[in-house]
């Protein structure tokens, strides 16, 4: 094995680690807890954040794992764009259900707005995915950073270093092009615009 091959293998292993650690389920778990805490201004916000993470990230990830177990998909990345529609419908249903529970339970406006923003982002992802493989991982990472900055402070925008790492990993692994992660990142950032209306 040449030095170039060794370097390429190291880069691929790092990209794999980054994309696995910063997968949407994990980013949403941390991000929604932070958003819930900020929205409520007290520890009870963590419970709303946990509900948000469950509906936006954990339930969809569980569905993917269930389908993988049935042999529908080879891995959690579902690299074939044409097979992704069911995932988006599960996400929309799960986030919609979680949002309804939040409305009925009197959740803080900030966490409800974040949920609705993620729901709207998923609608756009579904629509774009019918013709082009936009990066969901980049969208989620960007959305979590943008929404966190909206409810906490602009300092949270430093989290775009994490979003950039996610985008790099997706390109390095050959799952997406630079254009696809750039579009995903832009869509994720746009989700924070919901806070202009609350």
Secondary structure, 3 states (H helix, E strand, C coil): CCHHHHHHHHHHHHHHHHHHHCCHHHHHHHHHHHHHHHHHCCCHHHHHHHHHHHHHHHHHHHHHHHHHHCCCCCCCCCCCHHHCHHHHHHHHHHHHHHHHHHHHHCCCHHHHHHHHHHHHHHHHHHHHHCCCCCCHHHHHHHHHHHHHHHHCCHHHHHHHHHHHHHHHHHHHCCCCCHHHHHHHHHHHHHHHHHHHCC
